[in-house]
Amino acid sequence: MNKSDHGGGAPSHRRTFVRPEGGPAPFRHLAHVPSFRDNPIVFFTTCTYQRRKILASSRCKKILHDIWQRSADHDGWWVGNYIIMPDHVHFFARPEIGGA
């Protein structure tokens, strides 16, 4: 007796696709999305010196927010969503299209 004779184990949900002419079909692929090479989105993480907890204040939040708001005009980088932690920040940014 094997395992399936006792009802043990879950049934396989894998399906083998068969070509009309017979034989297994090649793997199906997801639709391709355009390349980000010409317009990359970069995820940054940066820490304070010696991981000092100096970013946990409304003043620091305002300073960073204001800098990131002006960054597109100042240096051609757009900053998107961000998270400010007491000793580090995470944010997404991308260069201006056609820049750099």
Backbone as CSV, one residue per row, in Angstrom:
resi,resn,N_x,N_y,N_z,CA_x,CA_y,CA_z,C_x,C_y,C_z
1,MET,0.838,-1.189,0.000,0.000,0.000,0.000,0.879,1.246,0.000
2,ASN,0.433,2.240,-0.705,1.186,3.491,-0.666,0.364,4.551,0.065
3,LYS,0.951,5.696,0.229,0.354,6.778,1.013,-1.033,7.168,0.503
4,SER,-1.223,7.201,-0.811,-2.502,7.636,-1.367,-3.616,6.627,-1.099
5,ASP,-3.256,5.373,-0.846,-4.270,4.370,-0.534,-4.942,4.631,0.809
6,HIS,-4.255,5.332,1.679,-4.803,5.634,2.997,-5.391,7.040,3.048
7,GLY,-5.342,7.768,1.980,-5.857,9.139,1.968,-4.910,10.134,2.605
8,GLY,-3.699,9.715,2.903,-2.735,10.604,3.543,-2.154,11.592,2.555
9,GLY,-1.849,12.742,3.035,-1.250,13.760,2.192,-2.281,14.499,1.365
10,ALA,-1.941,15.702,1.004,-2.849,16.514,0.204,-2.697,16.158,-1.263
11,PRO,-3.776,16.272,-2.017,-3.659,15.990,-3.444,-2.778,17.035,-4.119
12,SER,-2.091,16.646,-5.136,-1.216,17.560,-5.851,-2.065,18.549,-6.653
13,HIS,-1.698,19.813,-6.567,-2.400,20.848,-7.341,-1.632,21.189,-8.608
14,ARG,-0.498,20.500,-8.821,0.269,20.719,-10.036,-0.474,20.154,-11.224
15,ARG,-0.454,20.900,-12.260,-1.098,20.429,-13.479,-0.048,20.352,-14.570
16,THR,-0.115,19.334,-15.327,0.781,19.207,-16.465,-0.001,19.631,-17.691
17,PHE,0.464,20.707,-18.303,-0.177,21.189,-19.508,0.338,20.383,-20.686
18,VAL,-0.550,19.977,-21.532,-0.180,19.141,-22.667,-0.404,19.924,-23.953
19,ARG,0.589,19.903,-24.806,0.466,20.546,-26.111,-0.542,19.769,-26.950
20,PRO,-1.203,20.444,-27.886,-2.150,19.746,-28.756,-1.499,18.585,-29.501
21,GLU,-0.209,18.766,-29.854,0.468,17.679,-30.578,1.040,16.632,-29.627
22,GLY,0.794,16.801,-28.337,1.273,15.846,-27.348,2.540,16.328,-26.662
23,GLY,2.822,15.791,-25.517,4.003,16.183,-24.747,3.711,17.376,-23.863
24,PRO,4.512,17.565,-22.838,4.264,18.674,-21.913,4.507,20.029,-22.575
25,ALA,3.713,21.000,-22.190,3.866,22.359,-22.713,4.999,23.055,-21.966
26,PRO,5.628,24.028,-22.585,6.667,24.788,-21.871,6.030,25.565,-20.721
27,PHE,6.864,25.995,-19.791,6.360,26.762,-18.656,5.685,28.033,-19.137
28,ARG,4.631,28.408,-18.463,3.972,29.674,-18.777,4.703,30.788,-18.055
29,HIS,4.821,31.922,-18.694,5.517,33.068,-18.111,4.542,34.198,-17.878
30,LEU,4.862,35.018,-16.892,4.074,36.221,-16.667,4.338,37.221,-17.790
31,ALA,3.386,38.088,-18.000,3.572,39.132,-19.010,4.765,39.997,-18.609
32,HIS,5.517,40.434,-19.594,6.685,41.254,-19.310,6.272,42.692,-19.030
33,VAL,7.003,43.315,-18.113,6.780,44.725,-17.807,7.933,45.509,-18.404
34,PRO,7.706,46.771,-18.697,8.783,47.577,-19.264,9.989,47.637,-18.315
35,SER,11.159,47.763,-18.858,12.385,47.829,-18.082,12.444,49.129,-17.283
36,PHE,13.022,49.026,-16.083,13.245,50.216,-15.262,14.629,50.798,-15.507
37,ARG,15.369,50.220,-16.459,16.742,50.650,-16.690,16.829,52.143,-17.004
38,ASP,15.898,52.652,-17.812,15.941,54.059,-18.192,15.295,54.971,-17.159
39,ASN,14.589,54.399,-16.196,13.910,55.189,-15.175,13.878,54.377,-13.875
40,PRO,15.050,54.157,-13.263,15.102,53.283,-12.090,14.472,53.919,-10.858
41,ILE,13.924,53.072,-10.025,13.465,53.480,-8.705,14.418,52.812,-7.728
42,VAL,15.032,53.595,-6.863,16.073,53.101,-5.973,15.570,53.150,-4.535
43,PHE,15.874,52.088,-3.779,15.526,52.039,-2.362,16.783,52.345,-1.562
44,PHE,16.724,53.401,-0.742,17.866,53.818,0.059,17.614,53.526,1.533
45,THR,18.660,53.170,2.227,18.667,53.100,3.682,19.940,53.780,4.122
46,THR,19.821,54.683,5.067,21.015,55.329,5.599,20.856,55.511,7.096
47,CYS,21.973,55.372,7.798,21.968,55.439,9.259,22.696,56.679,9.739
48,THR,22.371,57.097,10.944,23.079,58.204,11.564,24.452,57.723,12.042
49,TYR,25.347,58.640,12.263,26.680,58.318,12.749,26.576,57.586,14.087
50,GLN,27.207,56.432,14.169,27.199,55.560,15.338,25.780,55.220,15.801
51,ARG,24.859,55.220,14.838,23.442,54.867,15.080,22.813,55.691,16.218
52,ARG,23.262,56.932,16.322,22.681,57.818,17.343,21.223,58.065,17.014
53,LYS,20.373,58.075,18.006,18.930,58.236,17.837,18.554,59.721,17.819
54,ILE,18.932,60.378,16.730,18.706,61.827,16.645,17.574,62.201,15.688
55,LEU,16.992,61.216,15.012,15.960,61.532,14.020,14.543,61.471,14.580
56,ALA,14.397,61.098,15.834,13.064,60.929,16.425,12.522,62.246,16.963
57,SER,12.394,63.208,16.082,11.812,64.489,16.496,11.048,65.088,15.318
58,SER,10.072,65.896,15.634,9.298,66.537,14.570,10.171,67.522,13.787
59,ARG,11.173,68.096,14.443,12.066,69.035,13.762,12.882,68.316,12.675
60,CYS,13.440,67.141,13.016,14.197,66.367,12.018,13.291,65.928,10.879
61,LYS,12.086,65.502,11.223,11.153,65.077,10.187,10.871,66.219,9.214
62,LYS,10.662,67.417,9.738,10.389,68.574,8.884,11.600,68.915,8.016
63,ILE,12.787,68.875,8.589,14.003,69.185,7.826,14.164,68.202,6.662
64,LEU,14.052,66.898,6.946,14.203,65.899,5.886,13.102,66.033,4.835
65,HIS,11.879,66.222,5.279,10.756,66.386,4.347,10.995,67.576,3.418
66,ASP,11.425,68.701,3.983,11.677,69.902,3.173,12.817,69.687,2.166
67,ILE,13.883,69.010,2.604,15.002,68.719,1.700,14.527,67.840,0.553
68,TRP,13.764,66.797,0.875,13.311,65.866,-0.158,12.299,66.519,-1.088
69,GLN,11.514,67.460,-0.598,10.573,68.188,-1.458,11.320,69.021,-2.498
70,ARG,12.455,69.586,-2.120,13.243,70.444,-3.022,14.243,69.668,-3.867
71,SER,14.436,68.384,-3.576,15.518,67.642,-4.225,15.353,67.534,-5.742
72,ALA,14.129,67.482,-6.236,13.937,67.391,-7.694,14.480,68.637,-8.382
73,ASP,14.188,69.794,-7.831,14.696,71.047,-8.416,16.185,71.227,-8.164
74,HIS,16.644,70.794,-7.003,18.031,71.027,-6.609,19.009,70.083,-7.292
75,ASP,18.705,68.779,-7.286,19.666,67.826,-7.844,19.067,66.794,-8.795
76,GLY,17.811,66.981,-9.186,17.220,66.107,-10.183,16.755,64.749,-9.679
77,TRP,16.587,64.587,-8.372,16.083,63.333,-7.802,14.752,63.574,-7.126
78,TRP,13.797,62.705,-7.436,12.470,62.747,-6.820,12.444,61.726,-5.691
79,VAL,12.051,62.145,-4.503,11.954,61.235,-3.358,10.489,60.928,-3.133
80,GLY,10.201,59.633,-3.012,8.823,59.187,-2.804,8.569,58.833,-1.362
81,ASN,7.966,57.688,-1.143,7.631,57.251,0.209,8.884,57.074,1.047
82,TYR,8.751,57.390,2.329,9.884,57.255,3.231,9.395,56.868,4.620
83,ILE,10.328,56.308,5.390,10.086,55.990,6.799,11.285,56.519,7.565
84,ILE,11.007,57.313,8.578,12.066,57.851,9.420,12.026,57.111,10.750
85,MET,13.131,56.481,11.091,13.294,55.777,12.356,14.230,56.623,13.226
86,PRO,14.324,56.331,14.510,15.183,57.156,15.374,16.644,57.235,14.933
87,ASP,17.178,56.161,14.327,18.593,56.161,13.960,18.862,55.879,12.487
88,HIS,17.809,55.788,11.663,18.010,55.567,10.230,16.750,55.939,9.448
89,VAL,16.901,56.046,8.135,15.764,56.331,7.263,15.770,55.359,6.095
90,HIS,14.571,55.072,5.595,14.387,54.297,4.375,13.579,55.179,3.435
91,PHE,13.954,55.202,2.161,13.139,55.955,1.201,13.360,55.454,-0.215
92,PHE,12.372,55.724,-1.049,12.444,55.426,-2.467,12.713,56.722,-3.206
93,ALA,13.556,56.649,-4.235,13.850,57.834,-5.037,14.137,57.394,-6.464
94,ARG,14.004,58.347,-7.366,14.351,58.080,-8.762,14.882,59.371,-9.369
95,PRO,15.788,59.235,-10.340,16.291,60.427,-11.008,15.218,60.988,-11.925
96,GLU,15.340,62.267,-12.193,14.422,62.920,-13.120,14.531,62.242,-14.487
97,ILE,13.407,62.029,-15.133,13.407,61.384,-16.445,14.199,62.263,-17.409
98,GLY,15.141,61.639,-18.097,15.984,62.378,-19.033,17.176,63.043,-18.356
99,GLY,17.259,62.994,-17.049,18.387,63.579,-16.323,19.501,62.571,-16.158
100,ALA,20.584,63.014,-15.636,21.778,62.208,-15.335,21.955,61.164,-16.373
